[in-house]
Amino acid sequence: MWTVRALVAAVRTLVEREYSDAWVEGEISNFRAPDSGHLYFTLKDGNAQIRVVMFSSKARLLRFRPADGMQVVVRGRVTIYEDRGELQIAAEYIEPKGAGGLQVAFEQLKAKLEAEGLFAAERKKTIPTLPSRIGIVTSPQAAALRDILNILQRRHHSANAVIYPAPVQGDLAAGEVAAGVRYFNASRSVEVIIVGRGGGSAEDLAAFNDEGLARTVAASEIQVISAVGHETDFTIVDFVADLRAPTPSAAAELVIRSRVEVETQAEAVRERLVRAMERRLLEARNALMERAQDGAFARMMDLIRQRQQKVDDLTYRLERSERQLLEVVRRKWEMFAAAVRHYDLRRVLAGIRGELEAGTAALAAAMRNQLLQKKVRIERMGRALEALSPVAILERGYALVFDGAGQLVKDAGQVSVGEEISVRVARGEIEATVKRLSGDKGKKR
């Protein structure tokens, strides 16, 4: 009796033994490129489809970017992904159908940078007239360099050329040429930069189709002249540079604004050393690939890749779950927001405000009524008090008499003849002396 894993493993072994090197043609769909560097997509042909995985060690060697809808030819090993029991191809090589990988990569990068505006004419800077210091980024062994120097010497002998040596072919060329452009920008030792090499095949010029080099040239604050290949050769650097020269010799003429026609075109760049190094790297790579075919090493790498594929698969599922959860939260939020919008807070506040204004008006009216009643009462009491006031009696012609001690005189017997008295009338006081007393009693002494 089989376990599921044992059965899948047995079938996988048979499939891999029978289809260890298969070439399959179809259309790419559901393309994914996670951070692991592995590539995942489905290869379709009519109603049939098969999954394809290309691990990062192979994917980084691609010169173009696969995309949905692209017709390709895939070479690889047919296997089974055990965690899902799914047939798939572990791709070793991918080639666009009908076009080379270099050409597809060139067109993809050109479209991308053009969409970003790096080819726009308005961002290109004017080349200075008769610069005294000219920077040249190229290979010291290149024939193109000798041509540039000869023309500069013949047509503008006072110009000084500063050479930044860099390989112009091979895997390291793009990074070294970009480093030369950055060096001149940092040192500010030149007024214009020529980036050049002679002609060659598409593979020879591939370094000048590198995205990193193109962005470095586009970001240069010093004007850059691209002088790569022959007049019919076009690279990405040609489009982002401030000026394209059809040849390295023409670049020397353009940079010094000479009126004299160039008699001969620049000779082809001879890159024997770079090509020899490239051959040695290729031989070393082939030797490494042969050792990689060893069974134990292949099984170990296969196990690692399966684990990496499983991690990518779980990461994809997690991301999909997070997106679904966020979508649920977003819908709930929109539902709550719609409910809140239906509850018109301004209408409630307007009602409360009306009630407050009505209460305030009623309170003000009650206060005014109370104040009026208090005022009437105070006025009435004032009049009563005024009627009882001694001063009011004086207004009717009466007077108040005080003896010398200031006591109110109510009886004539309280004073004696000759005594000083004071009389208070309604308005003022009178000082007087008693001359005569009348009445039943006199003051007792």
Helices and strands as residue ranges (DSSP letters): H 4-18, E 22-32, E 39-45, E 48-54, H 56-59, E 71-81, E 86-96, H 101-115, G 121-123, E 133-138, H 143-155, E 160-165, H 173-187, E 192-197, G 206-209, H 211-219, E 223-228, H 236-240, E 243-244, H 248-256, H 272-292, H 295-342, H 345-388, H 390-394, E 400-402, G 412-414, E 420-424, E 429-433
